[in-house]
Amino acid sequence: MSEASKILDEMNDRSREVFRLIVESYLDSGEPVGSRTLTRTLSEKVSAATVRNVMQDLEFLGLLDSPHVSAGRIPTQMGLRMFVDGLLEVGDLGADDRQKLDETLGSNKGDVGGMLDRVGSALSHVTHGASLVLTPKQESEIKHIEFVSLAHDRALVVLVFADGHVENRLFTPPPGQTPSSMREAANFLNALIEGRTLREVRRQMQTQIDARKQEIDVLAREMVESGMAVWDGDGGDSARLIVRGRANLLGEQGEAEELERIRTLFDDLERKRDIAEFLELTEEGEGVRIFIGSENKLFSLSGSSLVVSPYMNADRKIIGAVGVIGPTRLNYGRIVPIVDYTAQLVGKLISDRS
Protein backbone atom coordinates (compact mmCIF):
# COMPACT_ATOMS: atom_id res chain seq x y z
CA MET A 1 0.00 0.00 0.00
CA SER A 2 1.37 3.42 -0.98
CA GLU A 3 1.84 6.26 1.52
CA ALA A 4 -1.01 8.17 -0.13
CA SER A 5 -3.35 5.19 0.26
CA LYS A 6 -2.47 4.87 3.95
CA ILE A 7 -3.21 8.56 4.48
CA LEU A 8 -6.57 8.20 2.76
CA ASP A 9 -7.50 5.21 4.91
CA GLU A 10 -6.62 7.11 8.08
CA MET A 11 -8.59 10.26 7.20
CA ASN A 12 -11.93 10.80 8.91
CA ASP A 13 -15.12 11.43 6.95
CA ARG A 14 -14.92 15.22 7.26
CA SER A 15 -11.31 15.44 6.04
CA ARG A 16 -12.06 13.03 3.22
CA GLU A 17 -15.07 15.09 2.09
CA VAL A 18 -13.19 18.41 2.26
CA PHE A 19 -10.34 16.92 0.26
CA ARG A 20 -12.67 15.41 -2.35
CA LEU A 21 -14.61 18.66 -2.81
CA ILE A 22 -11.42 20.70 -3.22
CA VAL A 23 -10.05 18.36 -5.88
CA GLU A 24 -13.34 18.11 -7.78
CA SER A 25 -13.74 21.89 -7.75
CA TYR A 26 -10.16 22.39 -8.91
CA LEU A 27 -10.55 19.88 -11.78
CA ASP A 28 -13.72 21.68 -12.81
CA SER A 29 -12.59 25.30 -12.58
CA GLY A 30 -8.82 25.34 -12.13
CA GLU A 31 -9.24 27.84 -9.30
CA PRO A 32 -8.18 27.55 -5.63
CA VAL A 33 -11.02 26.64 -3.27
CA GLY A 34 -11.63 28.64 -0.07
CA SER A 35 -13.13 27.60 3.24
CA ARG A 36 -16.29 29.71 2.86
CA THR A 37 -17.09 28.04 -0.46
CA LEU A 38 -16.72 24.63 1.17
CA THR A 39 -19.05 25.44 4.06
CA ARG A 40 -21.87 25.85 1.54
CA THR A 41 -21.33 22.41 -0.03
CA LEU A 42 -20.29 20.18 2.89
CA SER A 43 -22.85 17.61 3.99
CA GLU A 44 -22.47 18.71 7.64
CA LYS A 45 -22.85 22.28 8.87
CA VAL A 46 -19.53 23.48 10.26
CA SER A 47 -17.85 26.87 10.56
CA ALA A 48 -15.35 28.26 8.09
CA ALA A 49 -12.74 28.16 10.86
CA THR A 50 -13.26 24.42 11.29
CA VAL A 51 -12.88 23.90 7.54
CA ARG A 52 -9.70 26.00 7.52
CA ASN A 53 -8.23 23.77 10.22
CA VAL A 54 -8.99 20.68 8.12
CA MET A 55 -7.42 22.33 5.07
CA GLN A 56 -4.28 23.16 7.06
CA ASP A 57 -4.03 19.53 8.19
CA LEU A 58 -4.36 18.35 4.58
CA GLU A 59 -1.70 20.84 3.51
CA PHE A 60 0.61 19.57 6.24
CA LEU A 61 0.14 16.04 4.85
CA GLY A 62 1.28 17.24 1.43
CA LEU A 63 -2.11 16.81 -0.25
CA LEU A 64 -2.97 20.51 -0.71
CA ASP A 65 -1.06 23.63 -1.55
CA SER A 66 -1.80 27.34 -1.20
CA PRO A 67 -0.68 29.15 -4.37
CA HIS A 68 -1.08 32.61 -2.87
CA VAL A 69 -1.15 34.09 0.62
CA SER A 70 -4.69 34.12 2.06
CA ALA A 71 -5.96 32.20 -0.97
CA GLY A 72 -7.79 28.93 -1.14
CA ARG A 73 -6.17 25.56 -1.70
CA ILE A 74 -5.42 23.42 -4.74
CA PRO A 75 -4.34 19.76 -4.78
CA THR A 76 -0.67 18.84 -5.08
CA GLN A 77 0.54 16.12 -7.42
CA MET A 78 0.48 13.73 -4.47
CA GLY A 79 -3.06 14.84 -3.70
CA LEU A 80 -4.19 14.30 -7.30
CA ARG A 81 -2.64 10.83 -7.30
CA MET A 82 -4.43 9.93 -4.08
CA PHE A 83 -7.72 11.23 -5.48
CA VAL A 84 -7.31 9.28 -8.74
CA ASP A 85 -6.37 6.07 -6.93
CA GLY A 86 -8.90 6.21 -4.12
CA LEU A 87 -11.74 8.65 -4.74
CA LEU A 88 -12.14 9.05 -8.49
CA GLU A 89 -15.56 8.03 -9.75
CA VAL A 90 -15.22 6.87 -13.35
CA GLY A 91 -18.46 7.25 -15.22
CA ASP A 92 -19.79 5.22 -18.12
CA LEU A 93 -18.99 6.32 -21.64
CA GLY A 94 -21.61 8.87 -22.65
CA ALA A 95 -23.91 7.96 -25.51
CA ASP A 96 -22.95 11.12 -27.40
CA ASP A 97 -19.21 10.43 -27.04
CA ARG A 98 -19.69 6.81 -28.12
CA GLN A 99 -21.66 7.89 -31.18
CA LYS A 100 -19.00 10.40 -32.26
CA LEU A 101 -16.26 7.79 -31.95
CA ASP A 102 -18.29 5.12 -33.74
CA GLU A 103 -19.21 7.48 -36.58
CA THR A 104 -15.63 8.62 -37.11
CA LEU A 105 -13.99 5.23 -36.72
CA GLY A 106 -16.79 3.03 -37.99
CA SER A 107 -15.27 2.77 -41.46
CA ASN A 108 -12.48 0.21 -41.64
CA LYS A 109 -11.51 1.10 -45.18
CA GLY A 110 -8.13 2.31 -46.37
CA ASP A 111 -4.71 1.66 -44.89
CA VAL A 112 -3.97 1.23 -41.18
CA GLY A 113 -2.09 4.55 -41.00
CA GLY A 114 -5.10 6.47 -42.31
CA MET A 115 -7.42 4.69 -39.91
CA LEU A 116 -5.19 5.50 -36.92
CA ASP A 117 -4.94 9.11 -38.05
CA ARG A 118 -8.76 9.28 -37.91
CA VAL A 119 -8.59 7.71 -34.44
CA GLY A 120 -6.32 10.51 -33.22
CA SER A 121 -8.54 13.21 -34.70
CA ALA A 122 -11.69 11.67 -33.20
CA LEU A 123 -10.11 11.25 -29.76
CA SER A 124 -8.90 14.84 -29.77
CA HIS A 125 -12.31 16.11 -30.88
CA VAL A 126 -14.25 14.18 -28.24
CA THR A 127 -11.92 14.98 -25.32
CA HIS A 128 -11.05 18.55 -26.40
CA GLY A 129 -7.43 17.67 -25.62
CA ALA A 130 -4.31 16.54 -27.44
CA SER A 131 -4.40 12.90 -28.51
CA LEU A 132 -1.50 10.52 -28.98
CA VAL A 133 -1.69 7.35 -31.06
CA LEU A 134 1.26 4.97 -31.19
CA THR A 135 0.92 2.90 -34.36
CA PRO A 136 2.02 -0.74 -34.56
CA LYS A 137 5.55 -1.54 -35.62
CA GLN A 138 5.24 -2.59 -39.23
CA GLU A 139 6.15 -6.28 -39.45
CA SER A 140 3.79 -7.14 -42.27
CA GLU A 141 5.23 -8.54 -45.46
CA ILE A 142 5.90 -6.01 -48.21
CA LYS A 143 3.75 -6.35 -51.31
CA HIS A 144 5.11 -3.64 -53.58
CA ILE A 145 7.59 -0.76 -53.69
CA GLU A 146 7.71 2.21 -56.02
CA PHE A 147 9.89 5.29 -56.53
CA VAL A 148 8.23 8.52 -57.66
CA SER A 149 10.23 11.51 -58.92
CA LEU A 150 8.92 14.86 -57.65
CA ALA A 151 11.81 17.13 -58.69
CA HIS A 152 15.47 16.77 -59.57
CA ASP A 153 16.34 16.76 -55.85
CA ARG A 154 13.18 15.22 -54.36
CA ALA A 155 11.65 11.78 -54.70
CA LEU A 156 9.09 9.64 -52.91
CA VAL A 157 9.48 6.00 -51.98
CA VAL A 158 6.17 4.21 -51.46
CA LEU A 159 5.81 0.89 -49.62
CA VAL A 160 2.61 -1.14 -49.88
CA PHE A 161 2.28 -3.90 -47.28
CA ALA A 162 0.33 -7.15 -47.55
CA ASP A 163 -2.17 -6.01 -44.90
CA GLY A 164 -3.09 -2.89 -46.90
CA HIS A 165 -0.88 -0.52 -44.90
CA VAL A 166 0.83 2.12 -47.04
CA GLU A 167 3.87 4.19 -46.04
CA ASN A 168 5.69 6.82 -48.05
CA ARG A 169 8.75 8.93 -47.34
CA LEU A 170 10.40 11.88 -49.03
CA PHE A 171 14.13 11.62 -49.73
CA THR A 172 16.89 13.17 -51.83
CA PRO A 173 17.80 10.86 -54.73
CA PRO A 174 21.41 10.50 -55.90
CA PRO A 175 22.40 12.91 -58.69
CA GLY A 176 21.69 11.89 -62.26
CA GLN A 177 18.67 9.70 -61.60
CA THR A 178 16.36 9.03 -64.52
CA PRO A 179 12.87 7.51 -64.79
CA SER A 180 14.57 4.41 -66.20
CA SER A 181 16.94 3.99 -63.24
CA MET A 182 14.04 4.50 -60.82
CA ARG A 183 12.02 1.76 -62.54
CA GLU A 184 15.05 -0.54 -62.53
CA ALA A 185 15.61 0.08 -58.81
CA ALA A 186 11.95 -0.62 -58.05
CA ASN A 187 11.96 -3.80 -60.15
CA PHE A 188 15.10 -5.02 -58.39
CA LEU A 189 13.55 -4.46 -54.97
CA ASN A 190 10.16 -5.94 -55.89
CA ALA A 191 11.91 -9.16 -56.91
CA LEU A 192 13.84 -9.12 -53.63
CA ILE A 193 11.02 -8.25 -51.20
CA GLU A 194 8.46 -10.90 -52.08
CA GLY A 195 7.30 -12.58 -48.86
CA ARG A 196 9.68 -10.56 -46.67
CA THR A 197 9.21 -7.88 -44.02
CA LEU A 198 10.92 -4.51 -44.16
CA ARG A 199 13.37 -5.56 -41.46
CA GLU A 200 14.31 -8.69 -43.40
CA VAL A 201 14.78 -6.72 -46.62
CA ARG A 202 17.05 -4.18 -44.93
CA ARG A 203 19.09 -6.96 -43.34
CA GLN A 204 19.97 -8.63 -46.62
CA MET A 205 19.73 -5.78 -49.13
CA GLN A 206 23.46 -5.00 -49.33
CA THR A 207 24.34 -8.68 -49.61
CA GLN A 208 21.94 -9.04 -52.54
CA ILE A 209 23.25 -5.90 -54.25
CA ASP A 210 26.84 -7.16 -53.99
CA ALA A 211 25.88 -10.63 -55.23
CA ARG A 212 23.84 -9.37 -58.19
CA LYS A 213 25.91 -6.44 -59.43
CA GLN A 214 25.52 -7.57 -63.04
CA GLU A 215 21.71 -7.25 -62.83
CA ILE A 216 21.56 -3.60 -61.80
CA ASP A 217 23.51 -0.56 -62.98
CA VAL A 218 25.26 1.96 -60.74
CA LEU A 219 22.51 4.58 -60.83
CA ALA A 220 19.80 2.08 -59.93
CA ARG A 221 21.99 0.62 -57.17
CA GLU A 222 22.46 4.07 -55.64
CA MET A 223 18.72 4.63 -55.91
CA VAL A 224 17.97 1.42 -54.02
CA GLU A 225 20.39 2.30 -51.22
CA SER A 226 19.14 5.90 -50.89
CA GLY A 227 15.48 4.93 -51.05
CA MET A 228 15.73 2.26 -48.37
CA ALA A 229 18.00 4.37 -46.14
CA VAL A 230 15.06 6.59 -45.15
CA TRP A 231 13.71 3.69 -43.07
CA ASP A 232 16.98 3.20 -41.18
CA GLY A 233 17.89 4.59 -37.77
CA ASP A 234 15.60 6.17 -35.22
CA GLY A 235 13.33 7.85 -37.72
CA GLY A 236 11.28 4.72 -38.21
CA ASP A 237 10.15 4.59 -34.60
CA SER A 238 9.71 8.32 -34.03
CA ALA A 239 7.36 8.58 -37.00
CA ARG A 240 5.08 6.04 -35.34
CA LEU A 241 3.57 8.64 -33.02
CA ILE A 242 0.51 10.49 -34.33
CA VAL A 243 -0.29 13.70 -32.42
CA ARG A 244 -3.56 15.54 -32.96
CA GLY A 245 -5.26 18.49 -31.23
CA ARG A 246 -2.30 20.53 -30.00
CA ALA A 247 -4.38 23.68 -30.49
CA ASN A 248 -6.90 22.45 -27.90
CA LEU A 249 -4.32 22.98 -25.17
CA LEU A 250 -4.20 26.68 -26.03
CA GLY A 251 -7.96 27.06 -26.05
CA GLU A 252 -8.03 28.99 -22.79
CA GLN A 253 -5.77 31.87 -21.92
CA GLY A 254 -3.79 30.91 -18.86
CA GLU A 255 -1.05 32.42 -16.75
CA ALA A 256 2.38 32.88 -18.25
CA GLU A 257 3.72 29.92 -16.26
CA GLU A 258 0.98 27.64 -17.62
CA LEU A 259 1.61 28.78 -21.21
CA GLU A 260 5.30 28.09 -20.76
CA ARG A 261 4.49 24.55 -19.65
CA ILE A 262 2.41 24.06 -22.77
CA ARG A 263 5.24 25.35 -24.96
CA THR A 264 7.56 22.84 -23.28
CA LEU A 265 5.03 20.10 -23.96
CA PHE A 266 4.85 21.12 -27.62
CA ASP A 267 8.64 20.95 -27.83
CA ASP A 268 8.56 17.43 -26.37
CA LEU A 269 5.91 16.37 -28.87
CA GLU A 270 7.80 17.86 -31.80
CA ARG A 271 10.99 16.06 -30.83
CA LYS A 272 8.98 12.89 -30.13
CA ARG A 273 11.66 11.93 -27.65
CA ASP A 274 11.64 8.58 -25.85
CA ILE A 275 8.68 7.41 -27.92
CA ALA A 276 9.61 3.77 -27.31
CA GLU A 277 8.80 4.40 -23.65
CA PHE A 278 5.26 5.41 -24.54
CA LEU A 279 4.31 1.82 -25.26
CA GLU A 280 6.35 0.56 -22.30
CA LEU A 281 4.14 2.68 -20.03
CA THR A 282 1.21 0.43 -20.92
CA GLU A 283 2.89 -2.97 -20.79
CA GLU A 284 2.70 -3.52 -17.04
CA GLY A 285 -0.93 -4.52 -17.40
CA GLU A 286 -4.07 -4.18 -19.44
CA GLY A 287 -6.40 -1.24 -19.18
CA VAL A 288 -6.12 2.49 -18.72
CA ARG A 289 -3.24 4.02 -16.79
CA ILE A 290 -2.96 7.59 -15.52
CA PHE A 291 0.35 9.42 -15.17
CA ILE A 292 0.29 12.75 -13.34
CA GLY A 293 2.94 15.45 -13.61
CA SER A 294 6.46 14.19 -12.97
CA GLU A 295 5.20 10.57 -12.89
CA ASN A 296 4.96 10.94 -16.66
CA LYS A 297 8.43 9.98 -17.92
CA LEU A 298 7.77 11.31 -21.41
CA PHE A 299 6.55 14.81 -20.65
CA SER A 300 7.59 15.40 -17.04
CA LEU A 301 9.20 18.77 -17.77
CA SER A 302 5.86 20.23 -18.78
CA GLY A 303 4.05 18.88 -15.71
CA SER A 304 1.38 17.32 -17.91
CA SER A 305 -0.88 14.35 -17.28
CA LEU A 306 -1.26 11.38 -19.59
CA VAL A 307 -4.21 8.98 -19.74
CA VAL A 308 -3.16 6.02 -21.88
CA SER A 309 -4.35 2.54 -22.78
CA PRO A 310 -2.80 -0.18 -24.96
CA TYR A 311 -4.62 -1.85 -27.82
CA MET A 312 -4.13 -5.44 -28.92
CA ASN A 313 -4.29 -7.53 -32.07
CA ALA A 314 -6.30 -10.72 -32.57
CA ASP A 315 -3.64 -12.70 -30.66
CA ARG A 316 -4.09 -10.47 -27.59
CA LYS A 317 -0.62 -9.01 -28.09
CA ILE A 318 -0.09 -5.34 -27.23
CA ILE A 319 0.91 -3.65 -30.49
CA GLY A 320 0.22 0.05 -29.84
CA ALA A 321 -1.43 2.58 -27.57
CA VAL A 322 -3.80 5.53 -27.54
CA GLY A 323 -3.88 8.35 -25.05
CA VAL A 324 -4.85 11.89 -24.14
CA ILE A 325 -2.37 14.41 -22.77
CA GLY A 326 -3.07 17.73 -21.13
CA PRO A 327 -2.67 19.73 -17.93
CA THR A 328 -3.00 17.94 -14.60
CA ARG A 329 -6.47 19.51 -14.35
CA LEU A 330 -8.06 16.88 -16.59
CA ASN A 331 -11.58 15.53 -16.21
CA TYR A 332 -10.21 12.07 -15.44
CA GLY A 333 -13.61 10.57 -14.70
CA ARG A 334 -14.81 11.36 -18.23
CA ILE A 335 -11.57 10.81 -20.17
CA VAL A 336 -10.74 7.36 -18.74
CA PRO A 337 -13.76 5.57 -20.29
CA ILE A 338 -13.24 7.43 -23.59
CA VAL A 339 -9.60 6.29 -23.85
CA ASP A 340 -10.57 2.77 -22.78
CA TYR A 341 -13.32 2.50 -25.41
CA THR A 342 -11.09 3.96 -28.15
CA ALA A 343 -8.35 1.42 -27.41
CA GLN A 344 -10.83 -1.45 -27.57
CA LEU A 345 -12.29 -0.09 -30.82
CA VAL A 346 -8.83 0.21 -32.44
CA GLY A 347 -7.94 -3.33 -31.36
CA LYS A 348 -11.13 -4.66 -32.93
CA LEU A 349 -10.61 -2.75 -36.18
CA ILE A 350 -7.05 -4.06 -36.50
CA SER A 351 -8.05 -7.61 -35.55
CA ASP A 352 -10.79 -7.59 -38.20
CA ARG A 353 -8.12 -6.99 -40.83
CA SER A 354 -6.05 -10.01 -39.87
C-alpha positions, 0 to 999 in steps of 0.5 A: 500500500502506498503512503497516499493510500495509507493517508486516505484510509486514516482520514476521517469522513470530514477530512475526506469530504473536504479533500474530495470537494477541493479536488473536484472543484479544482478539476472543474474550474482550475481555481483555488477553493476557499473555506467559505465556499466549502461550508456551503457544499459540505454535507455537515454544517460546520464553521469556516474556521473548522474547515480552515483547520482541516485544510491546514491539516491536509496541507501539512500532509502534502495533499494541498497547496496554497498558491497565494497568501490568504488564498484557497487551496489546490491539490498537489501532485500527491493529492491528485494521485491519491484522489485518482487512486482512491476517490475518483468516480469513473463514469460510463462512456456517454452515448454522445461520445460513443456515437462520435467515436463510432461514426468517425472510426466506424469505417475500416476502409483504407490503410492502417495509418489512415485509420489511426490518423482518424482515431487521433482526430476523433479522440482529440475532438471528443476529449477537447485535448491533445491525442497521442496514437502509437501505431504498430511496428510494421512487421507485415510482409511487403507487397510492392515498392515504387519510386516517384520523382517529384523534382530533380532533388526530391523523390518519394518511396512508397511501400505497400504492405500485404495487410493494406498498410501504405507508407511513403517517405520523401528523400533526396535521390542520388544525382543523375537519376532518370525515370529508367533507373528508378524503374530498374531500382523498383523492379530489383527491390520488388523481386527481392522483397516478395514474402519478406518484411521490411526488417528482413529486406534491410538486413539482406539488401546490401548482400543481394546488391553485392551478389547481383551487381551484373543485374543492376547498374550503378545509378539504380543501385544508388537509388535502391540504397538511398530509397531504403535508407530513409527507413533506417535509424531512429526515424522509423520509430519516431514517425510512429507517433501520431499527435492531434489536437495541439491547439486544444491545449491553447484554447483557454488563456492561462497564466504565463507559467501555464503557457510556458508549460504548454510550450515545453510540452509542444517541444517534447511532442515535436521532438517525439523523444523517448517514444519507445517508452510510450508503449512501455508505459502500458505494458505492465498490465491491461487497461487504462493508466494515468500518469500525473505530472512528474510521474509521466516519464515522457513529458515530465518537464511540462508537468502534464498528465497522460491517460493512456491505454494499450490496444491489442491484435487478434492474438491479444498481443499489445501492439500500440497505444492511444492516449490523451495528454493535457494539464494535470487539471483533466476531467479524469472521470470522463476521459478514462472511459473514452480512452478505454473504449477507443483502445478497444475499438482500435484493437477490434478494427485491426483484428478484423483486418487479420 
